Amino acid sequence: MSTNTQSPENVVVVYGGTSAERDVSLKSGAAILSALKRKGVAVCGYDLCDKGLVGLEQLAPSVVFVALHGRGGEDGTLQGALELLNIPYTGSGVLASALGMDKQRTKQVWRAVGLPTPESIMLDASSDWSAVVAKLGLPLIVKPVHEGSTLGISIVKSQVALEAAFQEAAQFDARVMAERFVVGDEYTVALLGDQVLPAIRVEVPGGFYDYEAKYISSTTQYHLPCGLSVEQEAVLAVLCQKAFAAIGCEGWGRVDVMHDGEGRFWLLEVNTVPGMTDHSLVPQAAAYAGIDFDDLVLQILNTTGE
């Protein structure tokens, strides 16, 4: 992806939308918009709910800063529309965005290139719950395939609870998966252009990094430095670069990883439009690396391919 050396004129930050992550997207978009204004960029914000693509095109953006989380913004849909309109945009392209939003297909790609990711299986209403438990063990994780922000995710500790967890996830997505539970520490690694930012270890007193722990709770702890040795963090950085590249991601993003008791890293998912709220992880990693929020936003903007 080519990099701009000067900030473009008439940037439009697109946020909001209709996905289950609308509220987070509004917060991310507002923070990004304020940062670009402080940097002197000619910028405005646009909620895609207002007039859809017609309203966006009327603004005649030179570049779109994508701050639209979830379906309709992070899944390649918006990216495809912007390609047709010949409008440059931040972040990954159509294919990588679509793949990154699909947790199961992301894992299939990673497995195909030999990258470690926990075993998983697709679920439906007719699934043999005992066979799922026999294959993945307990506890296990049930997830909507196409949702972000841990919406609809459950830790299942008994076979009896599995069907209920499936029903919960199915409220968010027609496609639901179960994944082997990895006991260990959770890390997240942000990527910015060719740079891998410092890893963050996420610690949740309740033991589960769900939507509340991400965006509401004040007890979630983010450890920087993350506690890994220099050698381990270097291994993790290379793994995340490979994971990011395998999906075809560009510009910026985040990879979530588990580290088990035997010292092995397991890839969970990739985020192609990570949150940029006051609870978000990419700004925290950037700050630890000496990049303040406004500079981070500008750097993301300047990774936009022309």
Secondary structure as a PSIPRED ss2 file (coil, helix, strand):
# PSIPRED VFORMAT (PSIPRED V4.0)

   1 M C   1.000  0.000  0.000
   2 S C   1.000  0.000  0.000
   3 T C   1.000  0.000  0.000
   4 N C   1.000  0.000  0.000
   5 T C   1.000  0.000  0.000
   6 Q C   1.000  0.000  0.000
   7 S C   1.000  0.000  0.000
   8 P C   1.000  0.000  0.000
   9 E C   1.000  0.000  0.000
  10 N C   1.000  0.000  0.000
  11 V E   0.000  0.000  1.000
  12 V E   0.000  0.000  1.000
  13 V E   0.000  0.000  1.000
  14 V E   0.000  0.000  1.000
  15 Y E   0.000  0.000  1.000
  16 G C   1.000  0.000  0.000
  17 G C   1.000  0.000  0.000
  18 T C   1.000  0.000  0.000
  19 S C   1.000  0.000  0.000
  20 A C   1.000  0.000  0.000
  21 E C   1.000  0.000  0.000
  22 R H   0.000  1.000  0.000
  23 D H   0.000  1.000  0.000
  24 V H   0.000  1.000  0.000
  25 S H   0.000  1.000  0.000
  26 L H   0.000  1.000  0.000
  27 K H   0.000  1.000  0.000
  28 S H   0.000  1.000  0.000
  29 G H   0.000  1.000  0.000
  30 A H   0.000  1.000  0.000
  31 A H   0.000  1.000  0.000
  32 I H   0.000  1.000  0.000
  33 L H   0.000  1.000  0.000
  34 S H   0.000  1.000  0.000
  35 A H   0.000  1.000  0.000
  36 L H   0.000  1.000  0.000
  37 K H   0.000  1.000  0.000
  38 R H   0.000  1.000  0.000
  39 K C   1.000  0.000  0.000
  40 G C   1.000  0.000  0.000
  41 V C   1.000  0.000  0.000
  42 A C   1.000  0.000  0.000
  43 V E   0.000  0.000  1.000
  44 C E   0.000  0.000  1.000
  45 G E   0.000  0.000  1.000
  46 Y E   0.000  0.000  1.000
  47 D E   0.000  0.000  1.000
  48 L C   1.000  0.000  0.000
  49 C C   1.000  0.000  0.000
  50 D C   1.000  0.000  0.000
  51 K C   1.000  0.000  0.000
  52 G H   0.000  1.000  0.000
  53 L H   0.000  1.000  0.000
  54 V H   0.000  1.000  0.000
  55 G H   0.000  1.000  0.000
  56 L H   0.000  1.000  0.000
  57 E H   0.000  1.000  0.000
  58 Q H   0.000  1.000  0.000
  59 L C   1.000  0.000  0.000
  60 A C   1.000  0.000  0.000
  61 P C   1.000  0.000  0.000
  62 S C   1.000  0.000  0.000
  63 V E   0.000  0.000  1.000
  64 V E   0.000  0.000  1.000
  65 F E   0.000  0.000  1.000
  66 V E   0.000  0.000  1.000
  67 A C   1.000  0.000  0.000
  68 L C   1.000  0.000  0.000
  69 H C   1.000  0.000  0.000
  70 G C   1.000  0.000  0.000
  71 R C   1.000  0.000  0.000
  72 G C   1.000  0.000  0.000
  73 G C   1.000  0.000  0.000
  74 E C   1.000  0.000  0.000
  75 D C   1.000  0.000  0.000
  76 G C   1.000  0.000  0.000
  77 T H   0.000  1.000  0.000
  78 L H   0.000  1.000  0.000
  79 Q H   0.000  1.000  0.000
  80 G H   0.000  1.000  0.000
  81 A H   0.000  1.000  0.000
  82 L H   0.000  1.000  0.000
  83 E H   0.000  1.000  0.000
  84 L H   0.000  1.000  0.000
  85 L C   1.000  0.000  0.000
  86 N C   1.000  0.000  0.000
  87 I C   1.000  0.000  0.000
  88 P C   1.000  0.000  0.000
  89 Y E   0.000  0.000  1.000
  90 T C   1.000  0.000  0.000
  91 G C   1.000  0.000  0.000
  92 S C   1.000  0.000  0.000
  93 G C   1.000  0.000  0.000
  94 V H   0.000  1.000  0.000
  95 L H   0.000  1.000  0.000
  96 A H   0.000  1.000  0.000
  97 S H   0.000  1.000  0.000
  98 A H   0.000  1.000  0.000
  99 L H   0.000  1.000  0.000
 100 G H   0.000  1.000  0.000
 101 M H   0.000  1.000  0.000
 102 D C   1.000  0.000  0.000
 103 K H   0.000  1.000  0.000
 104 Q H   0.000  1.000  0.000
 105 R H   0.000  1.000  0.000
 106 T H   0.000  1.000  0.000
 107 K H   0.000  1.000  0.000
 108 Q H   0.000  1.000  0.000
 109 V H   0.000  1.000  0.000
 110 W H   0.000  1.000  0.000
 111 R H   0.000  1.000  0.000
 112 A H   0.000  1.000  0.000
 113 V C   1.000  0.000  0.000
 114 G C   1.000  0.000  0.000
 115 L C   1.000  0.000  0.000
 116 P C   1.000  0.000  0.000
 117 T C   1.000  0.000  0.000
 118 P C   1.000  0.000  0.000
 119 E C   1.000  0.000  0.000
 120 S E   0.000  0.000  1.000
 121 I E   0.000  0.000  1.000
 122 M E   0.000  0.000  1.000
 123 L E   0.000  0.000  1.000
 124 D C   1.000  0.000  0.000
 125 A C   1.000  0.000  0.000
 126 S C   1.000  0.000  0.000
 127 S C   1.000  0.000  0.000
 128 D C   1.000  0.000  0.000
 129 W H   0.000  1.000  0.000
 130 S H   0.000  1.000  0.000
 131 A H   0.000  1.000  0.000
 132 V H   0.000  1.000  0.000
 133 V H   0.000  1.000  0.000
 134 A H   0.000  1.000  0.000
 135 K H   0.000  1.000  0.000
 136 L H   0.000  1.000  0.000
 137 G C   1.000  0.000  0.000
 138 L C   1.000  0.000  0.000
 139 P C   1.000  0.000  0.000
 140 L E   0.000  0.000  1.000
 141 I E   0.000  0.000  1.000
 142 V E   0.000  0.000  1.000
 143 K E   0.000  0.000  1.000
 144 P E   0.000  0.000  1.000
 145 V C   1.000  0.000  0.000
 146 H C   1.000  0.000  0.000
 147 E C   1.000  0.000  0.000
 148 G C   1.000  0.000  0.000
 149 S C   1.000  0.000  0.000
 150 T C   1.000  0.000  0.000
 151 L C   1.000  0.000  0.000
 152 G C   1.000  0.000  0.000
 153 I C   1.000  0.000  0.000
 154 S E   0.000  0.000  1.000
 155 I E   0.000  0.000  1.000
 156 V E   0.000  0.000  1.000
 157 K C   1.000  0.000  0.000
 158 S C   1.000  0.000  0.000
 159 Q H   0.000  1.000  0.000
 160 V H   0.000  1.000  0.000
 161 A H   0.000  1.000  0.000
 162 L H   0.000  1.000  0.000
 163 E H   0.000  1.000  0.000
 164 A H   0.000  1.000  0.000
 165 A H   0.000  1.000  0.000
 166 F H   0.000  1.000  0.000
 167 Q H   0.000  1.000  0.000
 168 E H   0.000  1.000  0.000
 169 A H   0.000  1.000  0.000
 170 A H   0.000  1.000  0.000
 171 Q C   1.000  0.000  0.000
 172 F C   1.000  0.000  0.000
 173 D C   1.000  0.000  0.000
 174 A C   1.000  0.000  0.000
 175 R C   1.000  0.000  0.000
 176 V E   0.000  0.000  1.000
 177 M E   0.000  0.000  1.000
 178 A E   0.000  0.000  1.000
 179 E E   0.000  0.000  1.000
 180 R E   0.000  0.000  1.000
 181 F C   1.000  0.000  0.000
 182 V C   1.000  0.000  0.000
 183 V C   1.000  0.000  0.000
 184 G E   0.000  0.000  1.000
 185 D E   0.000  0.000  1.000
 186 E E   0.000  0.000  1.000
 187 Y E   0.000  0.000  1.000
 188 T E   0.000  0.000  1.000
 189 V E   0.000  0.000  1.000
 190 A E   0.000  0.000  1.000
 191 L E   0.000  0.000  1.000
 192 L E   0.000  0.000  1.000
 193 G C   1.000  0.000  0.000
 194 D C   1.000  0.000  0.000
 195 Q E   0.000  0.000  1.000
 196 V E   0.000  0.000  1.000
 197 L C   1.000  0.000  0.000
 198 P C   1.000  0.000  0.000
 199 A C   1.000  0.000  0.000
 200 I E   0.000  0.000  1.000
 201 R E   0.000  0.000  1.000
 202 V E   0.000  0.000  1.000
 203 E E   0.000  0.000  1.000
 204 V C   1.000  0.000  0.000
 205 P C   1.000  0.000  0.000
 206 G C   1.000  0.000  0.000
 207 G C   1.000  0.000  0.000
 208 F C   1.000  0.000  0.000
 209 Y C   1.000  0.000  0.000
 210 D C   1.000  0.000  0.000
 211 Y H   0.000  1.000  0.000
 212 E H   0.000  1.000  0.000
 213 A H   0.000  1.000  0.000
 214 K H   0.000  1.000  0.000
 215 Y H   0.000  1.000  0.000
 216 I C   1.000  0.000  0.000
 217 S C   1.000  0.000  0.000
 218 S C   1.000  0.000  0.000
 219 T C   1.000  0.000  0.000
 220 T C   1.000  0.000  0.000
 221 Q E   0.000  0.000  1.000
 222 Y E   0.000  0.000  1.000
 223 H E   0.000  0.000  1.000
 224 L C   1.000  0.000  0.000
 225 P C   1.000  0.000  0.000
 226 C C   1.000  0.000  0.000
 227 G C   1.000  0.000  0.000
 228 L C   1.000  0.000  0.000
 229 S C   1.000  0.000  0.000
 230 V H   0.000  1.000  0.000
 231 E H   0.000  1.000  0.000
 232 Q H   0.000  1.000  0.000
 233 E H   0.000  1.000  0.000
 234 A H   0.000  1.000  0.000
 235 V H   0.000  1.000  0.000
 236 L H   0.000  1.000  0.000
 237 A H   0.000  1.000  0.000
 238 V H   0.000  1.000  0.000
 239 L H   0.000  1.000  0.000
 240 C H   0.000  1.000  0.000
 241 Q H   0.000  1.000  0.000
 242 K H   0.000  1.000  0.000
 243 A H   0.000  1.000  0.000
 244 F H   0.000  1.000  0.000
 245 A H   0.000  1.000  0.000
 246 A H   0.000  1.000  0.000
 247 I H   0.000  1.000  0.000
 248 G C   1.000  0.000  0.000
 249 C C   1.000  0.000  0.000
 250 E C   1.000  0.000  0.000
 251 G C   1.000  0.000  0.000
 252 W E   0.000  0.000  1.000
 253 G E   0.000  0.000  1.000
 254 R E   0.000  0.000  1.000
 255 V E   0.000  0.000  1.000
 256 D E   0.000  0.000  1.000
 257 V E   0.000  0.000  1.000
 258 M E   0.000  0.000  1.000
 259 H E   0.000  0.000  1.000
 260 D E   0.000  0.000  1.000
 261 G C   1.000  0.000  0.000
 262 E C   1.000  0.000  0.000
 263 G C   1.000  0.000  0.000
 264 R C   1.000  0.000  0.000
 265 F E   0.000  0.000  1.000
 266 W E   0.000  0.000  1.000
 267 L E   0.000  0.000  1.000
 268 L E   0.000  0.000  1.000
 269 E E   0.000  0.000  1.000
 270 V E   0.000  0.000  1.000
 271 N E   0.000  0.000  1.000
 272 T C   1.000  0.000  0.000
 273 V C   1.000  0.000  0.000
 274 P C   1.000  0.000  0.000
 275 G C   1.000  0.000  0.000
 276 M C   1.000  0.000  0.000
 277 T C   1.000  0.000  0.000
 278 D C   1.000  0.000  0.000
 279 H C   1.000  0.000  0.000
 280 S C   1.000  0.000  0.000
 281 L H   0.000  1.000  0.000
 282 V H   0.000  1.000  0.000
 283 P H   0.000  1.000  0.000
 284 Q H   0.000  1.000  0.000
 285 A H   0.000  1.000  0.000
 286 A H   0.000  1.000  0.000
 287 A H   0.000  1.000  0.000
 288 Y H   0.000  1.000  0.000
 289 A C   1.000  0.000  0.000
 290 G C   1.000  0.000  0.000
 291 I C   1.000  0.000  0.000
 292 D C   1.000  0.000  0.000
 293 F H   0.000  1.000  0.000
 294 D H   0.000  1.000  0.000
 295 D H   0.000  1.000  0.000
 296 L H   0.000  1.000  0.000
 297 V H   0.000  1.000  0.000
 298 L H   0.000  1.000  0.000
 299 Q H   0.000  1.000  0.000
 300 I H   0.000  1.000  0.000
 301 L H   0.000  1.000  0.000
 302 N C   1.000  0.000  0.000
 303 T C   1.000  0.000  0.000
 304 T C   1.000  0.000  0.000
 305 G C   1.000  0.000  0.000
 306 E C   1.000  0.000  0.000
